[in-house]
């Protein structure tokens, strides 16, 4: 019994063991936080966009030249590419999108969407598709599911002049609104 008490008192007064136990405590705390964050399951729907203005106010620059797109004269043409992906660890399913706030791509009032298509998806099983509104004022982005780091690039041709003319909106259940990541 006396040897046990001697061992305990030796441990209590030894500064190296105190320092070692403090370092191990900090290391264990770091590992606990790291594995908690790594194992945390969350949905993180994100998007980013980039625009290239092909021409702006072109009609007024050259008198007898007209640019016609489907029998309609246009002054501006911009191509905006939108990347949509899931940064989270939890899968986003089709049923996670509420009917009252679907994922939509719109242009500002007075502008028109001329064309849109999906130009890339890293997993064809996601089945990304675009649904045009009757008046082509907005496009709805649909998919079957999106796992971590999966997504698609949508190319939109419109009569705006910059990427600020294109707005992306929508809600994902359990994640909230889409997050813009530049």
N, C-alpha and C positions, 0 to 999 in steps of 0.2 A: 504494500500500500504506500509505503514511503517513497519507493522509486517512481511511482506514478505521479505523486505530488512534486517530486524533484524534476521530472520531465516537463510537467506543466509549468512550473516556475521558470525553468530554463527557456521554454518557448516564449513565455511572457516577457522576459527581459532581453532576448536576443534581437538586436535591431535588424539583422539581415532577414530573419524570418518575417518580421513585421513589414519590411519593404517588399519582400517577395509576395506576401499575401495581399498587400495593397495592389501590386501590379496585376496579380491574377484576378482580383476582383474587378479592376478596370477592364481587363481583357475580356472577362466573362460578360460584363455589361455591354461592351461593344459587340460581341458575338450575338447576344440576345437581341439587340436592336437590329443588327444586320439581318439575321434570319427571320425576324418578324416582318421587316419591310420586304424582304425577298419573297416570302411566302404569302404576303398579302394579296388577295385576289380582288382586282378591281377592273372596271371597264373605263377606258380613257379614249373616247372617240376624238380624234384630232383632224385638223385639216390645215393645209397651207395652199397658197395660190400665187401664181406668177402670170403676168400679162405681157404680151408683145403687141404694141400698136402697129398695125400694118400701114394704115394711112389715116390722116386726120384732116377734115375740112378739104377733102380732095376736089370736090365739085367746084368750089370757088377759085381754085388755083389755075385750072386749065379750062378754058371757056367751052370748047366743043366736045370735051371728053366726058362721058357718063359711065359710071360703074353701076352695073345692074346685077342684082342678086335675086333670082327667082322673080323676074319681071318687076322688081322694085329697085329704084335708085337709092344708093346709100352714099353717105358722105364720110362715114368713119367705119373702120373695120379693126377690131381688136380680137386677138385670140388669147383666152385665159385658160391656163391649165390648173386644175384643182386636184390636189392629192388628198385623199381621205384614207385614214388608217386607224387601227386600234393600237394604242400604246400600252394598254392595260393587259393584265394577265388573264382576265376572264373573257370568255367568248361573248360577243354581241350577236344576238339572234334577231331574225326578222320580227319576232313577236316583241322585242324590246323597244320597238319604235311605236309610239302612240299615234293613233289615226289622226288626232287633232293637231299634231306638230311633227309631221314627217320631215325627213332630210330633204331640203329643197335648195335649189340654186336659182336665184332671181337676179334680174338686172334692175337698175333704178328706173323710176317712172320716166317715160318718154323714150326709153331705149328699147331695143328689141333683141331677142335671142334669134340668131339666124340659123344656127345648127349646133348640135352637141353630140358627142359620142365618147364612148369609153375607149381610150387608146392603150391602156395597160392595166392588167391586174396580175398580181404575183401568185394567185391561186385561183384557177378557173372554177374550182368547186364552190367558190363564194357566190357565183352566179350574179355578179353585179349587172344591173340594167337601169336604163333611164326611161322614165315615163313623162312625156310632154303633156302639158296642160292643153286644153282645147284651143286657147288663144295664144299659145306659146309664150306666155308671160313668165312662166317658171317651169322648172324641170324637177321631178322627184327622183331621188337616187334610192334604189332598192337593192337588196341582196338577201341571200339565204342566211349566211352567218359570216362573222369576221373574227378570226383568232388573233392572238398577239402578233403585232408587226405585219399583219396582212392588210391589204387595201387595194385601191384602184386610183387611176388618174383619169379624170374627166376633162375633155377639151371642149370649151364653149366658144363659139364664134358669135360676137355681138357687135352692136353699133356704138358701144361706149368707147372711151379713150384711155381708160386705165383699169387696174385691178380693183380700185375702190368702187367702180361701177357694178361689180358683181358681188352679191351678198349670199352667204351660205348660212342656213339656219336649220334648226331641228333639235329634237330632244331624244335622249336614250334613257330608258328606264334604268334606274340604279346608277346613272352617271351624270345626268343633267344635260345641259346645253353642250354643243360641240365647242371644242377649245381650239382657238387659232394658235398655231405654232409657226412662227416665221422661219 
